[in-house]
Amino acid sequence: MELAIQFGGATDEGIVKGMWFDESGTLDRDTCRKLFVKCDNSRVDEVKDTVKSVGQKLGQKAMWIEFDFSDNAQIIDCE
């Protein structure tokens, strides 16, 4: 998976259904795959560029992106 390679990991949260109103007021519905990527805050622009590129490849009008700037997420060694 491209995102896991580029950002060091990704979580596939599965298929979700969404809807949103485009700029003309038309209700668009879409079935999507929700992905979670954790990276350093300095890479926000790189994340945006990557999401836009993926959206263009998929023929999307737009892509939803959320940023959580908390430092709560961690990988804990279980060995």
Backbone hydrogen bonds in HBPLUS format (Angstrom, degrees):
<---DONOR---> <-ACCEPTOR-->    atom                        ^
c    i                          cat <-CA-CA->   ^        H-A-AA   ^      H-
h    n   atom  resd res      DA  || num        DHA   H-A  angle D-A-AA Bond
n    s   type  num  typ     dist DA aas  dist angle  dist       angle   num
A0005-ILE N   A0001-MET O   3.21 MM   4  6.51 158.1  2.26 155.3 161.5     1
A0006-GLN N   A0002-GLU O   2.92 MM   4  6.10 167.0  1.94 154.1 158.1     2
A0007-PHE N   A0003-LEU O   2.85 MM   4  5.80 164.4  1.87 151.9 155.8     3
A0008-GLY N   A0004-ALA O   2.87 MM   4  5.09 120.3  2.23 129.4 137.2     4
A0011-THR N   A0036-PHE O   2.81 MM  25  4.97 157.0  1.86 145.3 152.8     5
A0036-PHE N   A0011-THR O   2.85 MM  25  4.97 153.3  1.92 144.5 152.7     6
A0013-GLU N   A0034-LYS O   2.73 MM  21  5.20 148.8  1.83 155.6 163.5     7
A0034-LYS N   A0014-GLY O   2.82 MM  20  5.62 165.7  1.84 168.2 164.3     8
A0016-VAL N   A0032-CYS O   2.78 MM  16  5.25 158.1  1.83 144.0 151.2     9
A0032-CYS N   A0016-VAL O   2.72 MM  16  5.25 175.5  1.72 169.2 170.3    10
A0018-GLY N   A0030-ASP O   2.84 MM  12  5.35 169.0  1.85 161.8 165.6    11
A0030-ASP N   A0018-GLY O   2.91 MM  12  5.35 158.6  1.96 150.1 150.4    12
A0020-TRP N   A0028-ASP O   2.93 MM   8  5.40 150.8  2.01 148.3 157.5    13
A0028-ASP N   A0020-TRP O   2.75 MM   8  5.40 174.6  1.76 168.8 167.2    14
A0022-ASP N   A0026-THR O   2.95 MM   4  5.53 160.7  1.98 152.8 153.4    15
A0025-GLY N   A0022-ASP O   2.91 MM   3  5.32 161.7  1.95 116.8 122.8    16
A0043-ARG N   A0040-ASP O   2.95 MM   3  5.76 167.2  1.97 127.2 130.5    17
A0044-VAL N   A0041-ASN O   3.33 MM   3  5.69 158.9  2.38 120.5 118.3    18
A0046-GLU N   A0043-ARG O   3.04 MM   3  5.15 116.8  2.45 100.3 116.0    19
A0047-VAL N   A0043-ARG O   2.92 MM   4  6.28 152.0  2.00 155.1 163.9    20
A0048-LYS N   A0044-VAL O   2.95 MM   4  6.28 164.3  1.98 156.0 159.6    21
A0049-ASP N   A0045-ASP O   2.95 MM   4  6.16 162.8  1.98 148.8 153.2    22
A0050-THR N   A0046-GLU O   2.97 MM   4  6.13 154.8  2.03 144.3 151.3    23
A0051-VAL N   A0047-VAL O   2.89 MM   4  6.14 164.7  1.92 158.7 162.3    24
A0052-LYS N   A0048-LYS O   2.95 MM   4  6.12 162.0  1.98 151.4 156.6    25
A0053-SER N   A0049-ASP O   2.98 MM   4  6.14 156.6  2.03 143.8 150.2    26
A0054-VAL N   A0050-THR O   2.94 MM   4  6.20 161.3  1.97 152.8 157.5    27
A0055-GLY N   A0051-VAL O   2.89 MM   4  6.08 162.1  1.93 150.4 155.7    28
A0056-GLN N   A0052-LYS O   2.93 MM   4  6.18 153.6  2.00 148.8 155.6    29
A0057-LYS N   A0053-SER O   3.03 MM   4  6.30 157.8  2.08 148.1 153.9    30
A0058-LEU N   A0054-VAL O   2.98 MM   4  6.24 143.6  2.12 146.4 156.8    31
A0060-GLN N   A0055-GLY O   2.88 MM   5  5.04 166.4  1.90 152.9 151.1    32
A0059-GLY N   A0056-GLN O   3.15 MM   3  5.03 153.5  2.23  98.3 106.5    33
